[in-house]
Amino acid sequence: MRQRKHPEQGYRTCLGVLRLAKPFGRDRLDAACARALTINAHTYSSLHSILKNGLDRQPRTRATDEPAITHPNIRGAGYFH
């Protein structure tokens, strides 16, 4: 609500988020909110997208320090220094 220019806009967003519990259930909404907070997605549309695509049910994978693929043509960050 603090990110909105007018408090009424944030209030309406909160009502929309709470209304998502009706079609998706409270447990899924809680899981989606936790996931949205970890990825800094603070909008109604982001939360609705998480629920619609079932991302709240999937475990979140952590990024690794290793490259996504290994190939001889990939030089890496140390090459350019």
Sequence and secondary structure as in RCSB ss.txt:
>XXXX:A:sequence
MRQRKHPEQGYRTCLGVLRLAKPFGRDRLDAACARALTINAHTYSSLHSILKNGLDRQPRTRATDEPAITHPNIR
GAGYFH
>XXXX:A:secstr
 TTSSSHHHHHHHHHHHHHTHHHH HHHHHHHHHHHHHTT  SHHHHHHHHHTTGGGS      SS SS  TT  
 GGGG 
